[in-house]
Amino acid sequence: MKHQETMLNTLTKENRLNGFSDEEIGDEHFYSGLETPMRADAFKVSDEEKKYKIAGLFAEIMDVMGLDLTDDSLKGTPNRVAKMYIDEIFSGLNPANKPKAALFDNKYQYNQMLVEKNITFYSNCEHHFVPIIGKAHIAYISSGKVIGLSKLNRIVQYFAKRPQVQERLTNQIAAELTEILDTKDVAVIIDAKHLCVSSRGIKDDTSATVTSFYGGVFNTPNKIAELQNYLK
């Protein structure tokens, strides 16, 4: 109860960023940094306890909205939402779910860019908790090691399965691949549709957002043009 009161006090307190209040910032896109904002004690509570608490809190939300939680169609919703949050769409918050990426010697001596494109992902906007749906394109040049293709997909999914901002998602994937592959020659491009833009707010159903990271040799006009040609 005390924790909830502290959160409410924090949420109702006026915060200002560059002279603007939260209300004035409104729907503006804001990217706070590379790391997903997490409390230090985020994993002291077990997943089962988190699901139990989320179910209770979501039931309160439904009750406040006037929904009848005794209805056969609705009474299981709080538990379903809790399970979905912890086990599925926000499972990337837990480091225990981080994919293990095995590397292999580049015995083929392939020294050109490897591109995996059109990796479909589903994430959620951290500002409104509505879906971000998009495709990620990844490229790298081996420094002596290669990674299994499916692991590229898994890395994208891991970072996507958390409340996100597209710029952060792009840079998190790039940082992870740079570290794992021990090379700066990494590129990540994400093309995504934000339902916080298309289904609410401005309600623009035609726009999409593209973000990119070009590291090492990819940060040159020739390599960018070569990569873009592969993605056509």
Secondary structure, DSSP 8 states (H G I E B T S, - for coil): -HHHHHHHHHHHS--EETTEEHHHHTT------SS----TTTTSS-HHHHHHHHHHHHHHHHHHTT--TTSTTTTTHHHHHHHIIIIIITGGGSGGG-----EEE-TT---S-EEEEEEEEEEEETTT--EEEEEEEEEE--SSEEE-HHHHHHHHHHHHSSEE-HHHHHHHHHHHHHHHHT-S-EEEEEEEEEHHHHSSTT--SS--EEEEEE-GGGSSHHHHHHHHHHH-
